Amino acid sequence: MSFFGLDLKHLPTICHPARNSLVGGTHEPEQIGVCANHAAFAAHDVSPLRGALWRYLQGQKFFLSRPIPLYDVCSTDLSRELARYRSVPARASGQAVSHGHQEPGVAQYSGRCNESRDWRIYADFAQSLIAIARRLYATEPFGVDLKDTVYALDASTIDLCLSVFPWAPFRSTKAAIKLHTLLDLRGNIPSFLHISDGKLHDVNILDLLLPEPGAFYIMDRGYIDFERLYRLHEAKSFFVTRAKSNLKAQRRYSHPVDRRTGLICDQTIVLTGFYSRQDFDTPLRRVRFKDPDTGKRLVFLTNNFILPAFTITELYRCRWQVELFFKWIKQHLRIKVFFGTSENAVKTQIWIAVSVYVLVAIVKKRLNLSASLYEMLQILSLTMFERIPLDQLLNTIIADDIQAVSPNQLNLFN
């Protein structure tokens, strides 16, 4: 084929002169896939490109950065091309010359990287960051006057398309994955995270945990399995959960409570169900509480008999922090939209999102910033390529934000 008097079949590849990397055509020498689309093209686009191409073709390779409209360009014989390059999609008029394939976009490139790189690399990196963050937030208050470590355990479901993600079955017509998280309430740092398909029940995660003696585990009713809870009890750990409505138990003792706080009763009980009695044969503590704001009655179960009854209710109230963590990471780090479709790609993207969350938390603590994690994330996303030290950047922008409020500004809403 002749291109401005030059035989294209003698060009080995189409390359960018700066990068010298293969971009279009085939991977075999002396074969270039070029296709003509329509015949109505503007002549004024040809003349400036003709001279530019002639200058580039003096002893070096060239790169067609975009489709070029030309007169009388015939398509080359693609019969010997690789199968995936034989079909050249038709383009709009004015785009006559096309490479055998397009250079992939950022999302497509990210998806391929996520599918090819092992997700365990990012999981190990996130665990290293989590260890650093937990040391920084070891003395952080969380709303309850308690020196022990307190964890909130919960899971969140992310719905997927079954035809695109067949490895994550959930329902007969849909797929899903579950994000099981053990959140350290001091700093809201995820200390344990497991990604499974949507069918795995929440209670099975208790089998994967290594109980920490003296720590409190706050969980909802979905984690009630007395055999598994007894393992926590044997490991000298404490749990706080809500009782199910069909709980069979017998009261042993009743302790005095201050009803002005919303407490109804504080009792020592033993389980009387046939299987539950065999799985957990030691006494438990049952606390009944009426929420003064909503009027809802709640029943809590715990194996801790030392803390005041009202502290038990406050501990369970702090469990809501894990729900806020799921909401934050879904909305602001966008893990509901995935670049890849394989299991490796999905897990990679989730662990990267967790790493970003923990990194921002580390920066916030080390720089002693008052801004929220969301504000910091927005600042970093807008100034990603600024050559400014991170502490100077965040402190300057936050200070400017505070000084931007003029005391002379009238208040429109009295």
C-alpha positions in Angstrom: 0.0 0.0 0.0 1.3 3.5 -0.9 1.0 6.3 1.7 2.2 9.7 0.4 4.6 7.9 -1.9 5.9 5.6 0.9 5.3 1.9 1.0 3.8 1.2 4.4 4.7 -2.5 4.2 8.3 -1.6 4.7 7.5 0.0 8.1 8.0 -2.6 10.8 5.6 -1.1 13.4 3.7 2.0 14.3 5.4 3.5 17.3 5.4 6.7 19.4 8.9 8.3 18.9 9.1 9.2 22.6 8.0 6.0 24.2 9.0 3.6 21.4 6.1 1.3 22.4 3.8 -0.6 20.2 0.4 1.2 19.9 -1.4 0.1 16.7 -1.2 -2.4 13.9 0.0 -5.9 14.5 2.7 -7.4 16.6 4.4 -8.9 13.5 6.9 -7.0 11.4 6.0 -5.7 7.9 2.3 -5.8 8.6 0.2 -2.7 9.3 -3.6 -2.6 9.6 -5.0 0.6 8.1 -8.5 1.0 6.9 -10.4 3.6 4.8 -13.9 4.4 6.0 -15.7 7.0 3.9 -14.7 9.0 0.8 -15.9 12.5 1.8 -13.0 14.1 3.5 -11.7 17.6 3.7 -8.6 18.4 1.7 -7.3 21.1 4.1 -6.6 18.4 6.7 -4.3 16.6 4.4 -1.7 19.2 3.4 -0.4 20.1 6.9 -0.2 16.5 7.9 1.6 15.5 4.7 4.6 17.7 5.5 4.6 16.7 9.2 4.6 13.0 8.2 7.4 13.4 5.7 9.6 15.1 8.3 8.9 12.3 10.8 9.6 9.5 8.3 13.2 10.5 7.7 14.8 7.4 9.2 12.5 7.0 12.2 9.2 5.4 13.1 6.0 7.4 13.5 2.8 7.2 15.6 -0.6 8.1 14.2 -2.1 9.9 17.2 -5.6 10.1 15.7 -7.5 8.9 12.6 -6.5 11.1 9.6 -9.0 12.0 6.8 -7.4 11.3 3.4 -8.3 11.0 -0.3 -8.2 7.7 -2.1 -6.8 5.6 0.7 -7.3 1.9 0.1 -7.4 -0.6 2.9 -4.5 -3.0 3.2 -4.9 -6.8 3.0 -5.7 -7.9 6.5 -6.1 -11.5 5.6 -2.9 -12.4 7.3 -3.6 -10.3 10.4 -4.4 -11.8 13.8 -8.1 -12.6 14.2 -8.8 -9.9 16.7 -7.4 -7.2 14.4 -9.4 -8.2 11.2 -12.5 -6.4 12.2 -12.0 -2.6 12.1 -15.1 -0.8 13.4 -16.6 1.8 11.1 -16.2 5.4 12.4 -18.0 8.7 11.7 -17.2 10.5 8.5 -14.0 12.5 8.8 -12.2 9.7 10.6 -10.9 7.6 7.7 -7.8 5.9 9.0 -8.0 3.6 12.0 -5.5 1.5 13.8 -6.3 -2.2 14.2 -7.4 -1.5 17.8 -7.8 1.5 20.0 -5.4 2.3 22.8 -7.3 1.3 26.0 -8.7 4.0 28.3 -7.9 4.5 32.0 -10.8 2.5 33.3 -10.1 -0.4 30.9 -6.4 -0.3 31.8 -7.2 -0.3 35.6 -9.5 -3.3 35.1 -6.8 -5.3 33.4 -4.3 -4.4 36.1 -6.8 -5.4 38.9 -7.4 -8.8 37.2 -3.7 -9.6 36.7 -2.2 -8.6 40.0 -2.8 -10.7 43.1 -5.2 -9.1 45.5 -3.2 -10.4 48.5 -0.5 -7.8 47.7 -3.0 -5.0 48.5 -4.5 -6.9 51.4 -1.0 -7.2 53.0 -0.4 -3.5 52.4 -3.7 -2.5 54.0 -3.0 -4.7 57.0 0.4 -2.9 57.5 -1.4 0.5 57.4 -4.1 -0.8 59.8 -1.4 -1.7 62.3 0.1 1.8 62.1 -3.3 3.5 62.4 -4.4 1.4 65.4 -1.2 2.4 67.3 -2.0 6.0 66.6 -5.6 5.8 67.7 -4.9 3.5 70.7 -6.0 6.1 73.2 -8.7 7.8 71.1 -12.0 8.2 73.0 -15.1 6.7 71.3 -18.0 7.8 73.5 -17.8 5.3 76.4 -15.5 5.6 79.4 -13.8 2.3 79.0 -10.1 1.4 78.7 -10.6 -2.0 77.0 -10.6 -2.5 73.3 -14.1 -2.4 71.8 -14.9 -3.9 68.3 -18.1 -3.6 66.3 -18.7 -6.6 64.0 -21.1 -6.4 61.0 -21.4 -7.1 57.3 -22.6 -5.2 54.3 -23.9 -6.5 51.0 -22.9 -5.1 47.6 -25.3 -6.1 44.8 -23.8 -7.2 41.5 -25.0 -8.5 38.1 -25.1 -12.3 38.0 -24.2 -12.5 34.3 -21.1 -10.3 34.8 -20.1 -11.7 38.2 -21.0 -15.4 38.1 -18.5 -16.3 40.8 -20.5 -14.4 43.5 -23.9 -16.1 43.7 -26.5 -14.6 46.0 -30.1 -15.1 44.6 -31.4 -17.0 41.6 -31.3 -13.8 39.5 -28.6 -11.7 41.1 -25.1 -11.8 42.5 -23.6 -10.1 45.5 -20.5 -9.9 47.7 -20.4 -9.4 51.4 -17.9 -7.1 53.2 -17.4 -8.6 56.7 -15.7 -6.0 58.9 -14.5 -5.9 62.5 -14.2 -2.2 63.3 -12.0 -0.9 66.1 -14.2 1.8 67.6 -11.1 3.8 68.7 -10.6 5.7 65.5 -13.0 3.6 63.5 -10.2 1.5 62.0 -11.1 -1.8 60.4 -8.9 -4.4 62.1 -10.4 -7.4 60.3 -12.0 -7.6 56.8 -13.2 -10.6 54.8 -14.8 -10.5 51.4 -17.1 -13.4 50.5 -20.0 -14.2 48.2 -23.5 -13.1 49.2 -24.5 -16.6 50.4 -22.1 -16.8 53.3 -24.1 -16.2 56.5 -22.7 -13.5 58.9 -22.4 -15.9 61.8 -19.7 -17.9 60.0 -17.3 -15.1 60.3 -17.0 -15.8 64.1 -15.0 -18.9 63.0 -12.4 -16.7 61.4 -11.8 -14.4 64.3 -9.0 -14.8 66.7 -10.6 -13.7 70.0 -8.7 -11.0 72.0 -8.8 -11.6 75.8 -10.5 -8.7 77.6 -11.9 -7.1 74.4 -15.6 -6.4 73.8 -17.3 -7.6 70.6 -20.5 -5.7 69.8 -22.7 -7.4 67.2 -26.4 -7.6 66.2 -28.8 -10.6 66.4 -27.5 -12.1 63.2 -24.4 -13.4 65.1 -26.3 -15.3 67.8 -24.9 -18.8 67.8 -24.3 -19.9 71.4 -21.7 -22.5 70.4 -19.6 -19.8 68.7 -20.3 -17.3 71.4 -19.1 -19.8 74.0 -15.7 -19.8 72.3 -15.5 -16.1 72.8 -16.4 -16.7 76.5 -13.7 -19.4 76.8 -11.1 -17.0 75.3 -11.9 -14.5 78.1 -13.5 -12.1 75.6 -16.8 -10.3 76.2 -19.7 -9.9 73.8 -22.7 -7.6 73.7 -25.6 -8.5 71.4 -29.4 -8.3 71.1 -31.5 -11.2 72.2 -33.9 -12.8 69.7 -37.6 -12.8 70.5 -37.8 -16.6 70.8 -35.0 -16.8 73.4 -35.8 -19.4 76.0 -34.2 -18.5 79.3 -34.9 -18.6 83.1 -34.2 -15.7 85.4 -31.9 -16.5 88.4 -31.3 -13.0 89.9 -32.5 -9.5 89.4 -30.3 -6.5 90.2 -31.5 -3.0 91.0 -31.5 -0.4 88.2 -32.2 3.3 87.8 -35.4 3.5 85.7 -34.9 7.2 85.0 -32.1 6.2 82.5 -34.5 4.0 80.5 -33.4 0.7 82.1 -36.2 -1.8 82.9 -34.3 -4.7 84.4 -30.9 -6.2 84.9 -31.0 -10.0 85.3 -28.8 -13.0 85.5 -30.3 -15.8 83.4 -29.6 -19.4 82.3 -30.6 -20.7 78.9 -33.3 -23.4 78.9 -33.5 -24.3 75.2 -32.5 -27.9 74.4 -29.6 -27.0 72.1 -28.7 -23.5 73.5 -28.4 -25.0 77.0 -25.9 -27.5 75.7 -23.9 -25.0 73.7 -23.8 -22.3 76.5 -24.2 -23.8 79.9 -23.0 -20.9 82.0 -25.1 -17.9 83.2 -25.7 -14.9 81.0 -26.7 -11.3 81.7 -29.9 -9.9 80.3 -30.5 -6.1 80.2 -33.9 -4.7 79.2 -33.9 -1.1 78.0 -36.4 1.4 76.7 -35.1 4.0 74.4 -36.3 7.4 75.7 -36.2 8.9 72.2 -38.0 6.3 70.2 -39.8 4.4 72.9 -38.5 1.1 71.5 -37.8 -1.7 73.9 -34.4 -3.5 73.5 -33.1 -6.7 75.2 -29.3 -7.2 75.4 -27.3 -10.3 76.2 -23.7 -10.2 77.5 -21.3 -12.4 79.4 -19.9 -9.4 81.3 -21.2 -8.9 84.9 -18.9 -6.1 85.9 -19.9 -3.1 83.8 -23.0 -1.1 84.8 -26.1 -2.0 83.0 -26.4 1.5 81.4 -22.8 1.1 80.0 -23.9 -2.1 78.3 -26.6 -0.2 76.4 -24.2 2.6 75.5 -21.7 0.0 74.1 -24.4 -1.3 71.8 -25.3 2.2 70.7 -21.7 2.6 69.5 -22.2 -0.4 67.1 -23.7 2.1 64.7 -20.2 3.3 63.8 -19.6 0.2 61.7 -22.8 1.1 59.7 -21.3 4.6 59.1 -18.1 3.1 58.0 -19.8 1.1 55.3 -21.8 4.1 54.2 -18.6 6.3 54.0 -16.6 3.8 52.1 -19.4 3.0 49.6 -20.2 6.7 48.9 -16.8 8.4 49.0 -14.5 5.6 47.7 -17.0 4.3 45.2 -16.6 0.5 45.7 -20.1 -0.1 44.2 -18.7 0.4 40.7 -15.8 -2.0 39.8 -13.2 -1.6 37.0 -12.9 -5.4 36.6 -15.3 -8.3 36.8 -13.1 -11.1 38.1 -12.9 -12.1 41.8 -9.3 -10.9 41.9 -10.2 -7.5 40.4 -13.1 -6.9 42.9 -11.0 -7.8 45.9 -8.1 -5.7 44.7 -10.3 -2.6 44.3 -11.9 -3.1 47.8 -8.5 -3.5 49.5 -7.2 -0.4 47.7 -10.3 1.5 49.0 -9.6 0.3 52.5 -5.9 1.4 52.2 -7.0 4.9 51.1 -9.4 5.1 54.0 -6.7 4.1 56.5 -4.1 6.4 54.9 -6.3 9.4 55.2 -7.0 8.5 58.9 -3.2 8.2 59.5 -2.6 11.6 57.9 -5.4 13.2 59.9 -3.9 11.9 63.2 -0.3 12.7 62.5 -1.0 16.2 61.4 -3.6 16.7 64.1 -6.2 18.1 61.7 -9.7 19.0 62.6 -11.1 18.3 59.1 -13.2 15.2 58.6 -12.0 12.3 56.5 -14.4 13.3 53.7 -13.0 16.9 53.6 -9.5 15.6 53.5 -10.3 13.2 50.7 -11.9 15.9 48.6 -8.8 18.2 49.1 -6.4 15.4 48.1 -8.5 14.4 45.0 -8.4 18.0 43.7 -4.7 18.6 44.4 -3.3 15.3 43.5 -0.6 16.6 41.2 0.4 19.7 43.3 4.0 19.8 44.4 3.2 21.0 47.9 4.1 19.1 51.1 1.0 17.4 52.4 1.0 19.1 55.8 1.4 22.5 54.3 -1.4 21.8 51.7 -4.0 20.6 54.2 -3.2 23.1 56.9 -3.3 26.0 54.4 -6.6 25.0 52.7 -8.3 24.3 56.0 -7.1 27.6 57.5 -8.2 29.5 54.4 -11.6 27.8 54.7 -12.0 29.1 58.3 -10.9 32.6 57.5 -13.2 32.8 54.5 -16.1 33.3 56.8 -16.4 37.1 57.2 -17.8 38.4 60.5 -19.6 41.2 58.6 -21.6 38.7 56.5 -25.3 39.0 57.2 -27.1 35.9 58.2 -30.0 35.2 55.8 -31.6 32.6 58.1 -32.4 34.0 61.5 
